[in-house]
Amino acid sequence: MSKVVNMHEAKSNLSRLVEEVEAGGEIILARAGKPVARLVPIRSSARRRLGRWKGKVQMSDDFDAPLPAEELAAWEGRR
């Protein structure tokens, strides 16, 4: 659940607000009653798992075949 906090209170209580966010909360910072920013926890970056895409991606047999002359010329700006 979000908690709305005015800028003055946020400046005075930043450490406490960060603790609330670390505990899973969300803080909306407001200036003159208008929301202007959101303080949210950073998601922990999970380690990438090798082989995650195995069997989900297919590559054509001619993937690394030379390009036709016309297409190669277009890529090289000679067209």
N, C-alpha and C positions, 0 to 999 in steps of 0.2 A: 504494500500500500504506500502511496506517495504522501509525503509530508511537505507542505508549502512553508517556506521560511523566507522572511524578508532579508535584504542584503545586510542591514545593520546587525541583525541577530546572527547571520551566517559568519560575519567577520568576527564577532565576539565569541562564537561557539564552534569554530571550525573543527577543532579536535573532536568534540563530542559528535558533531554531524558525521565526520569521517568514520567514527566508531559505529554509528548507526548504519551507515552504508556498508561497512565491512560485515555487519551482522545480517546483511541481506535487504536492508531498506533502500528507499529511493527518496532523494530530497529534491524538491523543485525550488529554485531560487527565484525570488520575485523582486522587482523594482517597481515601486509605486503601485503595488497590487497586481502587476502584470508579470506572468511567468517569463523568465528570460534565459534560464539555464537549468540543466538537470544534472545532479550528482548521483552517479550510479557506480556499482562495483565493477571492477575490471574482471572480465571472465578469465579464468586461468587457461592458459594455452596448453591443451593436452598434447602429448607427444604424438607425432604422426605414426600411424601403423603401416608398416610395409605390406604391400600386396593388397591393399584395400580396394583397388580398382581391378584386380585380377578377374578376368571373365566378363567384365563390364564394358571394355573398350576393344573395338576391333579395328585393325588397320588393313587397308587393301594391299594386295600383293605387289602392286606397282607404286607403293608409297614413295620409295626413294629412287624411282626411275627418273632419268633426265626429262626436263620439261620440253615440250614441243618448241621449235624455234620461234614461232609466233608469240607464244606466251612468255618465253624467256626474254624476248625483245621488249615486251610490254613491261616486265619487271625491271629491266635495265634502263628503261626510259628511252629506248630507241624507236618507239612507235609513234 
